[in-house]
Amino acid sequence: MLEAFAPTLAAARARIAAVRPAAYARTRNAIDGAVSNLSPYITHGFVSLADVLAGVTSRHALDVQHKFVFELGWRAYFRQVWQHRGDGILNSLHEGPLPDDAYVRVLPADIREACTGVPVVDAAVRALYASGTMHNHARMWLASYVVHVRKVHWRAGADWLVGHLLDGDLASNHLSWQWVAGTSSRKPYLFNADNVARHAPAAWHSPGSVIDTSYEELDRMAREPAHPVVPQPGAWRRGDHEAPPGRPSSIEPPLRTQPPDELGLTAPDAAAVVGRDVWLVHPWSLGELPAALPADTAVIGIFLADFHRAWPWSERRWHFVGSRMTELSAERWHGDAASMGAALRGARSVRSVAEPHLAPWLARWAECEAATALFPPVDRRCDSFSQWWARTTRGLDSAASLLAANEVPAW
């Protein structure tokens, strides 16, 4: 919803200014808690993690172990795992409670249509479709239900969710699903109706449902293959793929591999850049243009068809990204890697910001600059967040010292 997430740098900065770290730490697990709602802006590069923390610490002194800093760390950690494992993050990092082949590979229609009869699951999915976002606690609940109750492989759920999220990031999304599934963590994440009642509005409460049981029973369920799920009142039968009589065929918004026409994208055009210095703006680099960019630089926005064929987006996300890209670049291209590369071949120079979502292609065309980092690089692979966190914050006592250690400019 663009009213809720205006695709502007001013909106991102206003959200940074509105962060109240104490309230965040106290209430972040509640569905109506004081969360920052910055994730779509971070994912798409309106602002960096360093920008966020610099802005917050200009108003609030934070210990480096503060919950807000800790949560920024999770996003950086997931990127570190992606850096070291590459496409391996799209597969189970190790076996979970059950072997991979114990799970079905298609997300059932009743989950996609918010018609499971389990109120917390259906409310979370409806909220996703209405806003393009989902509270982190709700994501964990949904993933746990999908994997451990319904025995759906985490990858089916992760692939579906990432397309609908405004902040869909392959590292954060897919590795979070793996953490819940127990394929990147020591044990599966489980939740029950009591947990929902503590942290969610009354409409989400799920007494009498399949999750209204003990953690011991849920753990047993997670470790037993093909545990039968008793349909909840009003739910579809497990495995149904057609809407029940009297219901619309689908409430799920379509995902698009092609951009909406109104974004005004054109095919790559070699004539627009021949002999010129080029700066490429892409969907993950939507912050301010470099201050030192010469005035005659051709600023070209790019949407790569190869990526979107694999990872389609909701129309809401196309517009969120496309609207901001229009502010940054008068010329915006949509095309495949071959046509993009051919058009850029005649440029005098091509530069951009490095981005793992485009790693297979971007480095072929452009000299890529690293995005501003908040946490120091860790050369060795860390297979747990705690290990990574200990290394990146060693010797630091405050958020300000973390920023200074990485030479992040003051806000």
C-alpha positions as CSV (number, residue, x, y, z in Angstrom):
1,M,0.0,0.0,0.0
2,L,1.8,3.1,-1.2
3,E,0.0,5.3,1.3
4,A,1.6,3.2,4.1
5,F,5.0,2.8,2.4
6,A,5.5,5.9,0.3
7,P,8.3,5.2,-2.2
8,T,10.4,8.2,-1.3
9,L,13.7,8.9,0.5
10,A,11.8,11.4,2.7
11,A,9.5,8.6,3.9
12,A,12.4,6.4,4.8
13,R,14.1,9.1,6.7
14,A,10.9,10.0,8.6
15,R,10.6,6.3,9.7
16,I,14.2,6.5,11.0
17,A,13.4,9.6,12.9
18,A,10.3,7.9,14.4
19,V,12.2,4.9,15.8
20,R,11.8,4.7,19.6
21,P,14.4,2.1,20.6
22,A,13.1,1.5,24.2
23,A,9.6,0.9,22.9
24,Y,10.9,-1.3,20.1
25,A,12.8,-3.5,22.6
26,R,9.8,-3.8,24.9
27,T,7.1,-4.4,22.3
28,R,8.7,-5.7,19.0
29,N,7.2,-9.2,19.4
30,A,3.7,-7.8,19.5
31,I,1.8,-7.6,16.2
32,D,0.9,-4.0,17.1
33,G,4.3,-3.3,18.7
34,A,6.6,-0.3,18.0
35,V,8.4,-1.8,15.0
36,S,10.3,0.4,12.6
37,N,8.6,-0.6,9.3
38,L,11.9,0.2,7.6
39,S,12.5,-3.1,6.0
40,P,11.2,-2.3,2.5
41,Y,13.4,0.8,2.4
42,I,16.5,-1.2,3.5
43,T,15.9,-4.0,1.1
44,H,15.7,-1.7,-1.8
45,G,18.6,0.5,-0.8
46,F,16.7,3.7,-0.1
47,V,18.8,3.6,3.1
48,S,21.5,1.3,4.4
49,L,21.8,-0.4,7.8
50,A,24.5,2.2,8.6
51,D,22.1,5.1,7.6
52,V,19.4,3.6,9.9
53,L,21.7,3.2,12.9
54,A,23.4,6.6,12.4
55,G,20.0,8.2,12.3
56,V,18.7,6.5,15.4
57,T,21.9,7.1,17.4
58,S,21.8,10.8,16.6
59,R,18.7,10.9,18.8
60,H,19.2,7.9,21.2
61,A,22.4,6.5,22.8
62,L,22.4,2.8,22.4
63,D,24.5,0.0,23.7
64,V,25.9,-2.2,21.0
65,Q,23.9,-5.1,22.5
66,H,20.6,-3.2,22.3
67,K,17.8,-5.2,20.7
68,F,17.5,-2.7,17.8
69,V,21.2,-3.1,16.9
70,F,20.9,-6.9,17.3
71,E,18.1,-7.0,14.8
72,L,20.0,-5.0,12.3
73,G,22.7,-7.6,12.8
74,W,20.4,-10.4,11.7
75,R,20.0,-8.9,8.3
76,A,23.8,-8.4,7.9
77,Y,24.4,-11.9,9.1
78,F,22.0,-13.4,6.5
79,R,23.9,-11.5,3.8
80,Q,27.2,-12.9,5.2
81,V,25.8,-16.5,4.9
82,W,24.7,-15.7,1.3
83,Q,28.1,-14.3,0.5
84,H,29.8,-17.5,1.7
85,R,27.3,-20.1,0.5
86,G,25.9,-18.5,-2.7
87,D,22.9,-20.4,-4.2
88,G,23.4,-22.9,-1.4
89,I,21.0,-20.9,0.7
90,L,18.2,-22.1,-1.6
91,N,18.7,-25.6,-0.4
92,S,18.5,-27.0,3.2
93,L,21.8,-26.2,4.9
94,H,21.5,-29.4,6.9
95,E,18.7,-31.9,7.6
96,G,15.8,-30.7,9.8
97,P,13.5,-32.7,12.0
98,L,12.7,-34.8,9.0
99,P,14.4,-35.5,5.7
100,D,13.6,-33.1,2.8
101,D,11.7,-35.8,1.0
102,A,9.2,-36.1,3.9
103,Y,7.7,-32.7,2.9
104,V,5.4,-31.9,0.0
105,R,6.7,-29.3,-2.5
106,V,3.5,-27.4,-3.3
107,L,2.0,-24.9,-0.9
108,P,-1.7,-25.9,-0.4
109,A,-4.4,-23.6,-1.7
110,D,-6.1,-23.2,1.6
111,I,-2.9,-21.5,3.0
112,R,-2.5,-19.3,-0.1
113,E,-6.2,-18.3,0.1
114,A,-6.2,-17.6,3.9
115,C,-8.8,-20.3,4.4
116,T,-7.1,-22.8,6.7
117,G,-9.5,-22.2,9.6
118,V,-6.6,-21.4,11.9
119,P,-7.2,-17.7,12.6
120,V,-3.6,-16.6,13.1
121,V,-2.5,-18.2,9.8
122,D,-5.4,-16.7,7.9
123,A,-5.0,-13.3,9.4
124,A,-1.3,-13.2,8.6
125,V,-1.9,-14.1,5.0
126,R,-4.7,-11.6,4.6
127,A,-2.5,-8.9,6.1
128,L,0.3,-9.8,3.7
129,Y,-2.0,-9.4,0.7
130,A,-3.5,-6.1,2.0
131,S,-0.2,-4.4,2.7
132,G,2.7,-6.2,1.1
133,T,4.3,-6.7,4.5
134,M,4.1,-9.1,7.4
135,H,5.3,-8.6,11.0
136,N,8.3,-10.7,11.8
137,H,6.6,-12.7,14.5
138,A,3.7,-13.5,12.1
139,R,6.3,-14.7,9.5
140,M,7.7,-17.1,12.1
141,W,4.2,-18.4,13.0
142,L,3.2,-18.8,9.4
143,A,6.4,-20.6,8.5
144,S,6.2,-22.9,11.5
145,Y,2.6,-23.9,10.7
146,V,3.4,-24.5,7.0
147,V,6.5,-26.6,7.7
148,H,5.8,-28.4,11.0
149,V,2.1,-28.8,11.0
150,R,1.3,-29.1,7.3
151,K,4.5,-30.8,6.3
152,V,5.2,-28.4,3.4
153,H,8.9,-28.0,2.4
154,W,10.2,-24.6,3.6
155,R,11.3,-23.7,0.1
156,A,7.8,-23.8,-1.2
157,G,6.7,-21.4,1.5
158,A,9.7,-19.2,1.1
159,D,9.4,-18.9,-2.7
160,W,5.7,-17.9,-2.3
161,L,6.2,-15.4,0.4
162,V,9.2,-13.6,-1.1
163,G,7.2,-12.6,-4.2
164,H,4.5,-10.9,-2.2
165,L,6.7,-9.0,0.3
166,L,7.7,-5.4,-0.4
167,D,10.9,-6.2,1.5
168,G,11.4,-9.7,-0.1
169,D,15.2,-10.3,0.3
170,L,16.4,-13.8,-0.7
171,A,18.9,-14.0,2.1
172,S,16.7,-12.7,4.9
173,N,13.5,-14.5,3.7
174,H,14.9,-17.9,2.8
175,L,17.3,-18.2,5.7
176,S,14.6,-17.2,8.1
177,W,12.4,-20.0,6.7
178,Q,15.4,-22.3,7.2
179,W,15.8,-21.1,10.8
180,V,12.1,-21.9,11.5
181,A,12.3,-25.2,9.6
182,G,15.4,-26.3,11.7
183,T,17.6,-26.7,8.6
184,S,19.9,-23.8,9.6
185,S,19.4,-24.0,13.3
186,R,19.7,-26.6,16.0
187,K,16.0,-27.2,16.5
188,P,12.7,-26.3,14.8
189,Y,10.8,-23.1,15.8
190,L,7.4,-24.0,17.3
191,F,4.6,-21.8,18.6
192,N,1.1,-22.5,20.0
193,A,-2.1,-20.7,20.6
194,D,-1.0,-19.4,24.0
195,N,2.0,-17.6,22.3
196,V,-0.4,-16.1,19.8
197,A,-2.7,-14.9,22.5
198,R,0.2,-13.1,24.2
199,H,1.4,-11.2,21.2
200,A,-1.5,-10.8,18.7
201,P,-4.9,-9.0,18.5
202,A,-8.0,-11.0,19.6
203,A,-9.0,-11.7,16.0
204,W,-5.8,-13.7,15.5
205,H,-6.3,-15.9,18.6
206,S,-6.7,-19.6,17.8
207,P,-8.2,-21.5,20.6
208,G,-9.4,-25.0,19.7
209,S,-7.2,-25.1,16.6
210,V,-4.5,-27.5,15.7
211,I,-1.9,-25.2,17.4
212,D,-3.9,-25.1,20.6
213,T,-1.7,-27.7,22.3
214,S,1.5,-28.1,24.2
215,Y,5.0,-27.5,22.9
216,E,5.8,-31.2,23.6
217,E,3.0,-32.2,21.3
218,L,4.0,-29.7,18.7
219,D,7.6,-31.1,18.8
220,R,6.3,-34.6,18.4
221,M,4.2,-33.5,15.5
222,A,7.2,-31.8,13.8
223,R,9.2,-35.0,14.0
224,E,6.5,-37.3,12.7
225,P,6.0,-37.5,8.9
226,A,2.7,-36.9,7.4
227,H,1.0,-36.0,10.6
228,P,-2.7,-35.8,9.8
229,V,-4.2,-32.3,10.0
230,V,-7.9,-32.2,11.0
231,P,-9.6,-29.5,8.9
232,Q,-10.6,-26.5,11.0
233,P,-14.2,-25.2,10.7
234,G,-14.7,-23.5,7.4
235,A,-11.3,-24.7,6.0
236,W,-10.7,-26.4,2.7
237,R,-9.6,-30.0,2.6
238,R,-5.9,-30.4,2.7
239,G,-4.6,-30.5,-0.9
240,D,-7.6,-28.8,-2.5
241,H,-6.6,-26.4,-5.3
242,E,-10.0,-25.0,-6.2
243,A,-12.0,-22.5,-4.2
244,P,-15.0,-23.7,-2.3
245,P,-18.5,-23.0,-3.7
246,G,-19.5,-19.4,-3.1
247,R,-16.0,-18.1,-2.7
248,P,-14.0,-16.0,-5.2
249,S,-11.6,-18.0,-7.3
250,S,-8.6,-16.4,-5.5
251,I,-7.8,-13.7,-3.0
252,E,-4.1,-14.0,-3.8
253,P,-2.7,-11.1,-5.8
254,P,-1.0,-12.3,-9.0
255,L,2.8,-12.2,-9.3
256,R,4.2,-10.6,-12.4
257,T,7.4,-11.4,-14.3
258,Q,6.8,-8.4,-16.5
259,P,6.6,-4.8,-15.3
260,P,3.3,-2.9,-15.5
261,D,3.1,-0.8,-18.6
262,E,2.5,2.4,-16.7
263,L,6.0,2.4,-15.3
264,G,7.1,3.5,-18.8
265,L,10.1,1.1,-19.1
266,T,11.8,0.8,-22.5
267,A,14.1,-1.8,-24.1
268,P,17.8,-1.3,-23.6
269,D,19.1,1.4,-26.0
270,A,22.7,1.5,-27.0
271,A,22.4,5.0,-28.5
272,A,21.5,6.5,-25.1
273,V,24.9,5.5,-23.6
274,V,27.4,5.2,-26.4
275,G,30.6,7.0,-25.5
276,R,29.2,8.2,-22.2
277,D,29.9,7.5,-18.5
278,V,27.0,5.5,-17.1
279,W,25.7,5.0,-13.6
280,L,23.3,2.0,-13.3
281,V,20.5,2.3,-10.8
282,H,18.9,-1.0,-9.9
283,P,16.0,-2.1,-7.6
284,W,18.4,-2.6,-4.7
285,S,20.2,0.8,-5.0
286,L,17.5,3.4,-4.7
287,G,19.2,5.8,-2.3
288,E,20.8,9.1,-3.2
289,L,23.0,9.2,-6.3
290,P,26.7,9.5,-5.6
291,A,27.6,13.2,-4.8
292,A,30.6,13.1,-7.0
293,L,28.8,11.9,-10.1
294,P,29.6,14.2,-13.0
295,A,26.7,16.1,-14.4
296,D,26.9,14.6,-17.8
297,T,26.7,11.0,-16.5
298,A,23.9,8.9,-18.0
299,V,21.9,7.6,-15.1
300,I,20.1,4.4,-16.3
301,G,17.6,2.4,-14.2
302,I,17.5,-1.3,-15.0
303,F,15.1,-4.1,-14.4
304,L,16.6,-7.4,-15.4
305,A,14.1,-9.8,-17.0
306,D,16.3,-12.9,-16.2
307,F,15.9,-12.2,-12.5
308,H,12.1,-11.5,-12.6
309,R,11.4,-14.7,-14.6
310,A,12.8,-16.6,-11.6
311,W,11.5,-14.3,-8.9
312,P,8.2,-12.5,-9.9
313,W,6.9,-9.6,-7.9
314,S,3.5,-8.3,-6.9
315,E,2.2,-5.3,-8.8
316,R,2.5,-3.3,-5.5
317,R,6.2,-4.0,-5.4
318,W,6.8,-3.2,-9.0
319,H,5.2,0.2,-8.4
320,F,7.0,0.8,-5.1
321,V,10.4,0.2,-6.8
322,G,9.4,1.8,-10.1
323,S,8.2,5.0,-8.6
324,R,11.4,5.6,-6.7
325,M,13.5,4.7,-9.8
326,T,11.6,7.3,-11.8
327,E,12.9,10.0,-9.4
328,L,16.5,8.8,-9.9
329,S,16.7,8.2,-13.6
330,A,14.9,9.6,-16.6
331,E,15.7,6.5,-18.7
332,R,14.7,3.1,-17.3
333,W,15.2,-0.2,-19.1
334,H,13.7,-3.6,-18.9
335,G,15.4,-6.4,-20.8
336,D,17.2,-9.7,-20.6
337,A,20.9,-10.0,-19.7
338,A,22.0,-10.3,-23.4
339,S,20.2,-7.1,-24.5
340,M,21.3,-5.2,-21.4
341,G,25.0,-6.2,-21.9
342,A,24.9,-5.4,-25.7
343,A,23.4,-1.9,-25.0
344,L,26.1,-1.1,-22.4
345,R,29.0,-2.3,-24.4
346,G,29.5,1.0,-26.2
347,A,29.6,3.1,-23.0
348,R,32.9,4.8,-22.0
349,S,32.5,3.5,-18.4
350,V,29.7,1.7,-16.4
351,R,29.5,1.8,-12.6
352,S,27.0,0.6,-10.1
353,V,26.4,-0.7,-6.6
354,A,27.2,-4.3,-6.0
355,E,24.2,-6.5,-5.2
356,P,23.9,-10.3,-4.7
357,H,20.4,-10.4,-6.2
358,L,22.1,-9.4,-9.5
359,A,25.5,-11.0,-8.9
360,P,25.4,-13.3,-11.9
361,W,24.9,-10.4,-14.3
362,L,25.8,-7.0,-12.9
363,A,29.6,-7.5,-12.6
364,R,29.7,-8.4,-16.3
365,W,28.6,-4.9,-17.3
366,A,29.8,-2.6,-14.5
367,E,32.5,-1.8,-12.1
368,C,30.7,-2.4,-8.9
369,E,31.2,-0.5,-5.7
370,A,30.4,-2.1,-2.3
371,A,27.4,-0.8,-0.5
372,T,28.0,1.0,2.8
373,A,28.5,-1.6,5.5
374,L,27.5,-1.3,9.1
375,F,29.3,-4.4,10.4
376,P,33.0,-5.3,9.7
377,P,33.5,-8.1,7.2
378,V,34.2,-11.6,8.6
379,D,36.4,-13.6,6.3
380,R,35.6,-17.0,7.8
381,R,32.1,-18.5,7.3
382,C,30.0,-18.3,10.5
383,D,27.3,-21.0,10.8
384,S,25.5,-19.4,13.7
385,F,24.4,-15.9,14.4
386,S,26.0,-15.9,17.8
387,Q,29.4,-16.8,16.4
388,W,29.1,-14.0,13.8
389,W,27.8,-11.5,16.3
390,A,30.7,-12.1,18.7
391,R,33.2,-11.5,16.0
392,T,31.7,-8.4,14.6
393,T,31.1,-6.6,17.9
394,R,34.2,-7.7,19.8
395,G,35.7,-4.8,21.7
396,L,32.7,-2.5,21.0
397,D,30.5,-1.2,23.8
398,S,28.1,1.1,22.0
399,A,26.3,1.6,18.7
400,A,28.3,4.8,18.3
401,S,31.6,2.8,18.5
402,L,30.3,0.3,15.9
403,L,29.6,3.2,13.6
404,A,33.0,4.8,14.3
405,A,34.8,1.5,13.7
406,N,33.3,1.3,10.3
407,E,33.8,5.0,9.5
408,V,30.1,5.6,9.0
409,P,29.5,9.4,8.6
410,A,27.4,11.1,11.3
411,W,23.7,11.5,10.5
